[in-house]
């Protein structure tokens, strides 16, 4: 009985594959666009004569007359009082230069058994 069901299933799947592959109702061939028209020979007049090249000539700038500024008296600025900052004492490093203060960290270990 199991074999009969498998045969029926295979035949049904084959029938569905044939039905879905049938594309004859879609038309015959592709739908192409109309071809482009053939080129037409027409008269094209020759290009006009080229324009003459520009000539480099020097044109001096127009003279600019600016009036001289009027003399103005400006008094000297008042002197600024400067006070020197007080010197701070800097801690001197040790004599050999290699002993630095470091932050020591304590690690507490627990014995886990």
Secondary structure, DSSP 8 states (H G I E B T S, - for coil): -HHHHHHHHHHHHHHHHHHHH--GGG-SS-----------------------------------------------------------------SSS----------------
